[in-house]
Amino acid sequence: MNLCSDEIATVLPEFDSDLSASLFESFDDGLYIGMMSGTSLDGMDAVICQFNSGSGKNIRNDKPLTLIATISQDFPARLREILLALTLPNGTQSLTAQENEPNHASELDWFGLASLRYSEFASEVVNKLLEQANISAEDILAIGCHGQTVRHRPNFGFSLQLIDASIIAERTKISVVSDFRRRDLAVGGQGAPLVPAFHDALFAQKDKLQILLNLGGIANITVLPPNGDVVGFDTGPANILIDAWVQKHLGKSYDKDGAWAKSGQIIEPLLEQLLTQPFFAKTFPKSTGREEFNLDWLEDEISRFVKNNAAEDNSEPFSPADIQATLVELTVKSSSAQILPFIEKHPDNQAFIYVCGGGALNGYLLQRLQANLPNCEVLTTEALGLAPTWVEAVAFAWLAKQTMMGETSNLPAVTGADKKVVLGQVCFA
């Protein structure tokens, strides 16, 4: 049961308002674990951190955050295979039951099995993190775990995250906050992106135009203007296509530093075709996922491109590396095109682009971003004091803290919600 401080005073009349408020304040300065497994399905990141109350914004100067310990674990191969199948409509039809898996399983059977295995794996990651950090479970106030998004349909009012918080709470002996999207959806929002409120709380500065570009499976931006409301939305695909293409052709989970993409040539006509996908023309609030951008969609687009250009005598053959270069440019063009209008609104302020997520480790992608945003300085969030690989995990620790304190953490200007609400459900240990 999630209660605000006024509701606690009502349900427990012997508690006065000052005491009920102090119950929430006790959650302010403690240790939290944040966990993240994104659309790219490359593994699970987890952190232990502390948010220091009373500090102002700007992690670089005021140190509102102490990052205590981190861990990153690849998914077990079979779990990743099942998760990937569940993210695609009818994708589980390609799965064949193995030992200790249901025969003739429906999509719901696979969902239930994956929820169990995902949560068991998440529990192992937490316990290993605690062991490595030499920190007791009793010292952690809560775990913020988003779960694995397997279907995101905000246009139909729902989003499905695969997780069993009860298993994680039982196996770690720590309370778990999960199910962050649905309360925002209930008040008319997209349920995504979730992290702009965290970006605003820790990074915003009054005298700078800052734009955070998260390059996970999907790319999304948070605009932190020197004055005005925070804006944030998904801009399109990032590693979701880049990783899928290198996996298909090189058998690698990712293109290290973008070296393979850099060896290819951008296919400009194909890029122009890909950019006609309707999502790019939508106005924000907007969010997307594997439902719209996946390997099947890409291969259909490539087939259509080849067919439409087959009659051209001057057409040149292209290689898989050329496609990879084009996919990097798709991420760059789609994100930079949606960043530029905000820069133009603030001509007197130099804009700083801070990149986080796995894409921040792709040197070629960052080079192309800088080339497409020549009047901006493109950096990673390392310049703000937080390594790009841990930003989203820390964000879910912060979201868990907000929930435990009864504080709102959605931004209506970002998600399109009717009002601010407390996100997340708590499963107490």
Buried (B, 14 or more C-beta within 10 A) or exposed (E): EBBBBEEBBEEEEEBEEEEBBEBBEEBBEBBBBBBBBBBBBBBBBBBBBBBEEEBEBBBEEBEBBEBBBBBBBEBBEEBBBBBBBBBBEEBBEEBEEEEEBEEEBEBEBBBBBBBEBBBBBBBBBBBEBBEEBEBEBEEBBBBBBBBBBBBBEBEEEEBBBBBBBBBBBBBBBBBBBBBBBBBBBEBBBBBBBBBBBBBBBBBBBEEBBBBBBBBBBBBBBBBBBBEEEBBBBBBBBBBBBBBBBBBBBBEEBBBEBBEBBBBBEBBEEBBEBBBEBEBBEEEBBBBBBBBBBBBEBBBEBBEEBEEEBEEEEEEEEBEBBBBBBBBBBBBBBBBBBBBBEBBEEBEEBEBBBBBBBBBBBBEBBBBBBBEBBEEBEBBBBBEBBBBBBBBBBBBBBBBBBBBBBBBBBBBBBBBBBEEBBBBBBBBEB
